[in-house]
Amino acid sequence: MSKINLTIQRKAILDVIQQSHDHPTAADIMERLREEGRSFAYGTIYNSLRYLTDAGMIRELKLGETASRYDARTDEHQHIVCKSCGRVEEVLTELPSDWLKRVGEETKFKVLHADVVLEGMCEACASQ
């Protein structure tokens, strides 16, 4: 792996993601930086997010929404999205290895990675 080039902008963006527990979008990150008195161009934010993702420092989540979300947690885990309010939570329960094996047998693919997004209603929305 090549040396990581963590510019001031990339470090600031990484810090925002690491301090967030809601898997922020690029727009969320820009707003949080603005609240800290920092102002970066959209291009800088998007380029930094791509760099940090490619470097393996964050994960880009495509959760069926229009905007990607970002996660500082890079270990293997899944996500669940509330279909009502859009809240995203991490799912740490491991995927069954027999399921991945069966998927490979069915499709004749060698499964290298699984990224499963579950959908449902969070406790708050379900109780309304």
Secondary structure, DSSP 8 states (H G I E B T S, - for coil): -------HHHHHHHHHHHH-SS--BHHHHHHHHHHTT----HHHHHHHHHHHHHTTSSEEE--SSSS-EEES--SS-EEEEETTT--EEEE-S---HHHHHHHHHHHT--------EEEE--HHHHT-
